[in-house]
Structures are given as C-alpha cells and as structure tokens.
Amino acid sequence: MNLYPSNKTERPLVDISTVAVDKSLPKEERLAEYVRQIKNPYCFTCDGFTVHASFTSDGICMENRIQGIMK
C-alpha cells in the first residue's frame, strides 16, 4: 500500500481542518472516527501544506528531533 499519494489519480488528501471528532465518545471510538475521516493518518494536508508523518526505529521522539534542529 502506498501511504503517500504521488499523483492526481489516487484519492485526494484530506485537510485536517475538516476533521471533527466528538470528544464525548470513548477513546477507541474517537480514534476510529479520526482515522475514518482523515483516511490516511500518515499523509494529509494542513493549510495547503502536505504533511507526511513517519517514524524511525531509533526511538528518538519528535520533540527531541525539533530541539536538536533548534540548537
């Protein structure tokens, strides 16, 4: 499965600003509803920017990565 659409023939990316999840739902249902609406939680848009989320196996969290960039 291609997580990152590369052309217009694949389904369009969802803008995260259009996703609305009922906060009164239980945690599992909120997560399922978010995934249902966003379609691909690893690739979506936000204010016109394409966001590609990925994770590495080295265990360094995003916060530490950003702090490393800012030094």
N, CA, C and O atoms as a GROMACS GRO file, in nm:
protein
  284
    1MET      N    1   0.084  -0.119   0.000
    1MET     CA    2   0.000   0.000   0.000
    1MET      C    3   0.088   0.125   0.000
    1MET      O    4   0.181   0.135   0.080
    2ASN      N    5   0.060   0.216  -0.088
    2ASN     CA    6   0.134   0.341  -0.094
    2ASN      C    7   0.073   0.440   0.005
    2ASN      O    8  -0.040   0.484  -0.014
    3LEU      N    9   0.147   0.474   0.110
    3LEU     CA   10   0.096   0.567   0.211
    3LEU      C   11   0.097   0.711   0.164
    3LEU      O   12   0.027   0.795   0.219
    4TYR      N   13   0.177   0.740   0.061
    4TYR     CA   14   0.195   0.877   0.016
    4TYR      C   15   0.152   0.891  -0.129
    4TYR      O   16   0.229   0.861  -0.219
    5PRO      N   17   0.029   0.937  -0.153
    5PRO     CA   18  -0.017   0.953  -0.291
    5PRO      C   19   0.077   1.044  -0.369
    5PRO      O   20   0.118   1.149  -0.320
    6SER      N   21   0.111   1.002  -0.490
    6SER     CA   22   0.207   1.079  -0.569
    6SER      C   23   0.147   1.141  -0.693
    6SER      O   24   0.213   1.218  -0.763
    7ASN      N   25   0.023   1.109  -0.722
    7ASN     CA   26  -0.037   1.168  -0.842
    7ASN      C   27  -0.186   1.192  -0.820
    7ASN      O   28  -0.243   1.149  -0.719
    8LYS      N   29  -0.247   1.260  -0.914
    8LYS     CA   30  -0.387   1.301  -0.900
    8LYS      C   31  -0.485   1.186  -0.916
    8LYS      O   32  -0.602   1.201  -0.883
    9THR      N   33  -0.440   1.071  -0.966
    9THR     CA   34  -0.532   0.960  -0.985
    9THR      C   35  -0.563   0.887  -0.854
    9THR      O   36  -0.663   0.817  -0.844
   10GLU      N   37  -0.477   0.904  -0.754
   10GLU     CA   38  -0.504   0.845  -0.624
   10GLU      C   39  -0.600   0.936  -0.548
   10GLU      O   40  -0.616   1.053  -0.583
   11ARG      N   41  -0.664   0.883  -0.446
   11ARG     CA   42  -0.765   0.964  -0.376
   11ARG      C   43  -0.702   1.090  -0.319
   11ARG      O   44  -0.588   1.088  -0.272
   12PRO      N   45  -0.776   1.200  -0.322
   12PRO     CA   46  -0.721   1.328  -0.273
   12PRO      C   47  -0.697   1.323  -0.122
   12PRO      O   48  -0.764   1.251  -0.048
   13LEU      N   49  -0.600   1.402  -0.079
   13LEU     CA   50  -0.568   1.409   0.063
   13LEU      C   51  -0.674   1.490   0.136
   13LEU      O   52  -0.733   1.583   0.080
   14VAL      N   53  -0.699   1.455   0.260
   14VAL     CA   54  -0.796   1.524   0.344
   14VAL      C   55  -0.725   1.637   0.417
   14VAL      O   56  -0.614   1.620   0.465
   15ASP      N   57  -0.790   1.754   0.425
   15ASP     CA   58  -0.736   1.865   0.504
   15ASP      C   59  -0.777   1.842   0.648
   15ASP      O   60  -0.896   1.827   0.678
   16ILE      N   61  -0.680   1.838   0.737
   16ILE     CA   62  -0.706   1.806   0.877
   16ILE      C   63  -0.803   1.906   0.943
   16ILE      O   64  -0.868   1.872   1.041
   17SER      N   65  -0.812   2.027   0.889
   17SER     CA   66  -0.904   2.126   0.946
   17SER      C   67  -1.050   2.087   0.926
   17SER      O   68  -1.138   2.142   0.992
   18THR      N   69  -1.076   1.992   0.837
   18THR     CA   70  -1.214   1.948   0.814
   18THR      C   71  -1.254   1.832   0.903
   18THR      O   72  -1.369   1.789   0.903
   19VAL      N   73  -1.159   1.779   0.978
   19VAL     CA   74  -1.186   1.664   1.065
   19VAL      C   75  -1.241   1.714   1.198
   19VAL      O   76  -1.181   1.799   1.264
   20ALA      N   77  -1.356   1.660   1.236
   20ALA     CA   78  -1.418   1.697   1.364
   20ALA      C   79  -1.462   1.569   1.434
   20ALA      O   80  -1.543   1.493   1.381
   21VAL      N   81  -1.409   1.546   1.553
   21VAL     CA   82  -1.440   1.424   1.628
   21VAL      C   83  -1.511   1.463   1.757
   21VAL      O   84  -1.469   1.553   1.828
   22ASP      N   85  -1.620   1.394   1.784
   22ASP     CA   86  -1.699   1.416   1.905
   22ASP      C   87  -1.617   1.376   2.027
   22ASP      O   88  -1.586   1.258   2.046
   23LYS      N   89  -1.583   1.474   2.110
   23LYS     CA   90  -1.498   1.449   2.227
   23LYS      C   91  -1.568   1.370   2.337
   23LYS      O   92  -1.503   1.324   2.431
   24SER      N   93  -1.700   1.354   2.326
   24SER     CA   94  -1.772   1.277   2.428
   24SER      C   95  -1.765   1.126   2.401
   24SER      O   96  -1.805   1.047   2.486
   25LEU      N   97  -1.715   1.088   2.284
   25LEU     CA   98  -1.702   0.945   2.252
   25LEU      C   99  -1.590   0.883   2.335
   25LEU      O  100  -1.497   0.952   2.375
   26PRO      N  101  -1.598   0.753   2.360
   26PRO     CA  102  -1.486   0.684   2.427
   26PRO      C  103  -1.361   0.693   2.341
   26PRO      O  104  -1.369   0.711   2.219
   27LYS      N  105  -1.244   0.680   2.404
   27LYS     CA  106  -1.116   0.697   2.336
   27LYS      C  107  -1.104   0.613   2.209
   27LYS      O  108  -1.063   0.664   2.105
   28GLU      N  109  -1.141   0.486   2.216
   28GLU     CA  110  -1.129   0.397   2.100
   28GLU      C  111  -1.216   0.445   1.984
   28GLU      O  112  -1.175   0.439   1.868
   29GLU      N  113  -1.337   0.492   2.015
   29GLU     CA  114  -1.428   0.540   1.912
   29GLU      C  115  -1.380   0.672   1.852
   29GLU      O  116  -1.396   0.696   1.733
   30ARG      N  117  -1.320   0.759   1.936
   30ARG     CA  118  -1.264   0.885   1.884
   30ARG      C  119  -1.153   0.855   1.785
   30ARG      O  120  -1.146   0.916   1.679
   31LEU      N  121  -1.066   0.762   1.820
   31LEU     CA  122  -0.956   0.725   1.732
   31LEU      C  123  -1.009   0.668   1.601
   31LEU      O  124  -0.962   0.705   1.493
   32ALA      N  125  -1.106   0.578   1.610
   32ALA     CA  126  -1.164   0.518   1.489
   32ALA      C  127  -1.230   0.625   1.402
   32ALA      O  128  -1.219   0.620   1.279
   33GLU      N  129  -1.298   0.719   1.463
   33GLU     CA  130  -1.364   0.826   1.387
   33GLU      C  131  -1.262   0.917   1.321
   33GLU      O  132  -1.282   0.960   1.207
   34TYR      N  133  -1.154   0.948   1.390
   34TYR     CA  134  -1.047   1.030   1.332
   34TYR      C  135  -0.990   0.961   1.208
   34TYR      O  136  -0.976   1.023   1.103
   35VAL      N  137  -0.957   0.833   1.221
   35VAL     CA  138  -0.900   0.759   1.108
   35VAL      C  139  -1.000   0.751   0.994
   35VAL      O  140  -0.962   0.763   0.878
   36ARG      N  141  -1.128   0.729   1.025
   36ARG     CA  142  -1.230   0.723   0.921
   36ARG      C  143  -1.235   0.853   0.842
   36ARG      O  144  -1.247   0.851   0.719
   37GLN      N  145  -1.227   0.966   0.911
   37GLN     CA  146  -1.237   1.096   0.844
   37GLN      C  147  -1.108   1.136   0.773
   37GLN      O  148  -1.114   1.188   0.661
   38ILE      N  149  -0.993   1.114   0.834
   38ILE     CA  150  -0.866   1.160   0.776
   38ILE      C  151  -0.821   1.068   0.662
   38ILE      O  152  -0.739   1.107   0.580
   39LYS      N  153  -0.875   0.947   0.658
   39LYS     CA  154  -0.844   0.846   0.555
   39LYS      C  155  -0.703   0.790   0.570
   39LYS      O  156  -0.686   0.669   0.580
   40ASN      N  157  -0.603   0.875   0.571
   40ASN     CA  158  -0.464   0.831   0.582
   40ASN      C  159  -0.395   0.918   0.687
   40ASN      O  160  -0.354   1.030   0.657
   41PRO      N  161  -0.381   0.868   0.811
   41PRO     CA  162  -0.320   0.950   0.917
   41PRO      C  163  -0.172   0.979   0.895
   41PRO      O  164  -0.113   1.058   0.969
   42TYR      N  165  -0.111   0.917   0.796
   42TYR     CA  166   0.030   0.939   0.766
   42TYR      C  167   0.051   1.040   0.654
   42TYR      O  168   0.164   1.082   0.629
   43CYS      N  169  -0.056   1.082   0.588
   43CYS     CA  170  -0.044   1.176   0.477
   43CYS      C  171  -0.175   1.252   0.462
   43CYS      O  172  -0.277   1.195   0.426
   44PHE      N  173  -0.169   1.383   0.489
   44PHE     CA  174  -0.287   1.468   0.482
   44PHE      C  175  -0.241   1.610   0.455
   44PHE      O  176  -0.121   1.635   0.445
   45THR      N  177  -0.334   1.703   0.442
   45THR     CA  178  -0.294   1.842   0.423
   45THR      C  179  -0.334   1.925   0.545
   45THR      O  180  -0.423   1.888   0.622
   46CYS      N  181  -0.266   2.038   0.559
   46CYS     CA  182  -0.294   2.133   0.666
   46CYS      C  183  -0.262   2.272   0.613
   46CYS      O  184  -0.146   2.304   0.587
   47ASP      N  185  -0.364   2.354   0.596
   47ASP     CA  186  -0.347   2.490   0.544
   47ASP      C  187  -0.268   2.493   0.413
   47ASP      O  188  -0.182   2.579   0.394
   48GLY      N  189  -0.297   2.399   0.324
   48GLY     CA  190  -0.232   2.397   0.193
   48GLY      C  191  -0.099   2.324   0.188
   48GLY      O  192  -0.042   2.307   0.080
   49PHE      N  193  -0.048   2.281   0.302
   49PHE     CA  194   0.078   2.207   0.307
   49PHE      C  195   0.048   2.058   0.317
   49PHE      O  196  -0.043   2.017   0.388
   50THR      N  197   0.126   1.978   0.247
   50THR     CA  198   0.113   1.833   0.259
   50THR      C  199   0.199   1.786   0.375
   50THR      O  200   0.316   1.820   0.385
   51VAL      N  201   0.138   1.707   0.463
   51VAL     CA  202   0.207   1.654   0.581
   51VAL      C  203   0.228   1.504   0.561
   51VAL      O  204   0.133   1.430   0.535
   52HIS      N  205   0.353   1.460   0.572
   52HIS     CA  206   0.389   1.318   0.566
   52HIS      C  207   0.443   1.280   0.702
   52HIS      O  208   0.552   1.324   0.740
   53ALA      N  209   0.372   1.198   0.777
   53ALA     CA  210   0.419   1.153   0.908
   53ALA      C  211   0.490   1.020   0.891
   53ALA      O  212   0.440   0.929   0.824
   54SER      N  213   0.605   1.007   0.953
   54SER     CA  214   0.678   0.880   0.951
   54SER      C  215   0.753   0.865   1.082
   54SER      O  216   0.775   0.963   1.154
   55PHE      N  217   0.792   0.744   1.112
   55PHE     CA  218   0.858   0.715   1.238
   55PHE      C  219   0.984   0.634   1.211
   55PHE      O  220   0.989   0.555   1.116
   56THR      N  221   1.085   0.654   1.295
   56THR     CA  222   1.209   0.579   1.281
   56THR      C  223   1.218   0.474   1.390
   56THR      O  224   1.145   0.480   1.489
   57SER      N  225   1.305   0.381   1.373
   57SER     CA  226   1.321   0.275   1.472
   57SER      C  227   1.421   0.310   1.582
   57SER      O  228   1.444   0.229   1.672
   58ASP      N  229   1.481   0.430   1.576
   58ASP     CA  230   1.583   0.465   1.677
   58ASP      C  231   1.524   0.515   1.808
   58ASP      O  232   1.597   0.535   1.905
   59GLY      N  233   1.393   0.536   1.814
   59GLY     CA  234   1.328   0.572   1.938
   59GLY      C  235   1.337   0.718   1.977
   59GLY      O  236   1.293   0.754   2.086
   60ILE      N  237   1.393   0.804   1.894
   60ILE     CA  238   1.402   0.946   1.926
   60ILE      C  239   1.267   1.011   1.892
   60ILE      O  240   1.219   1.001   1.780
   61CYS      N  241   1.208   1.079   1.991
   61CYS     CA  242   1.076   1.138   1.970
   61CYS      C  243   1.087   1.269   1.892
   61CYS      O  244   1.194   1.328   1.881
   62MET      N  245   0.974   1.312   1.840
   62MET     CA  246   0.970   1.434   1.759
   62MET      C  247   1.019   1.555   1.838
   62MET      O  248   1.091   1.640   1.784
   63GLU      N  249   0.981   1.564   1.965
   63GLU     CA  250   1.023   1.677   2.047
   63GLU      C  251   1.176   1.687   2.052
   63GLU      O  252   1.232   1.796   2.037
   64ASN      N  253   1.244   1.574   2.072
   64ASN     CA  254   1.391   1.575   2.076
   64ASN      C  255   1.450   1.609   1.941
   64ASN      O  256   1.552   1.678   1.934
   65ARG      N  257   1.388   1.562   1.833
   65ARG     CA  258   1.436   1.596   1.699
   65ARG      C  259   1.429   1.746   1.675
   65ARG      O  260   1.523   1.807   1.624
   66ILE      N  261   1.316   1.806   1.712
   66ILE     CA  262   1.299   1.950   1.693
   66ILE      C  263   1.398   2.028   1.778
   66ILE      O  264   1.455   2.127   1.733
   67GLN      N  265   1.419   1.984   1.903
   67GLN     CA  266   1.516   2.051   1.989
   67GLN      C  267   1.656   2.043   1.928
   67GLN      O  268   1.733   2.138   1.938
   68GLY      N  269   1.689   1.930   1.866
   68GLY     CA  270   1.818   1.915   1.800
   68GLY      C  271   1.835   2.010   1.683
   68GLY      O  272   1.945   2.061   1.660
   69ILE      N  273   1.728   2.034   1.611
   69ILE     CA  274   1.732   2.127   1.497
   69ILE      C  275   1.751   2.270   1.547
   69ILE      O  276   1.821   2.349   1.483
   70MET      N  277   1.690   2.304   1.659
   70MET     CA  278   1.692   2.440   1.711
   70MET      C  279   1.825   2.477   1.776
   70MET      O  280   1.850   2.595   1.798
   71LYS      N  281   1.909   2.380   1.808
   71LYS     CA  282   2.037   2.410   1.876
   71LYS      C  283   2.134   2.475   1.782
   71LYS      O  284   2.246   2.507   1.822
   0.00000   0.00000   0.00000
